[in-house]
Amino acid sequence: MKQIEAIIRKSKFDEVKEALHRIEVNFFTYWDVTGVGNEKQGHVYRGISYSTSDIQRRYLSIVVSDDFVQRTVDTLLEVASTGNVGDGKIFVSEVIEAYRIRTKESGHAGIN
């Protein structure tokens, strides 16, 4: 099993969620985060300067069996991309074990 962590633009979240459901990745956790990126420019709106170095994004945590890793990553790369700076990052880590609390199932059965 692997954990896929993705930091994406909030504006792409609905598209990403639908695309993940299409490839049968039906369970994941997400939350809103703020990060610091490479972009250092500020924007001025009505005479007030705003920093764009603090970037609002959505963080997804997805645990999948090994056979779903590549299709999940490929889907994220395809759907979350705008081709512009700030599209986000994807990290893949090993998951040693997973348990479903209600049924006490573990491993692959614990995440599906």
Beta strands, then each sheet from edge to edge (+ up, - down):
strand 1: 2-9
strand 2: 29-36
strand 3: 42-45
strand 4: 48-51
strand 5: 54-64
strand 6: 88-94
sheet 1: 2+ 5- 1+ 6-
sheet 2: 3+ 4-
end
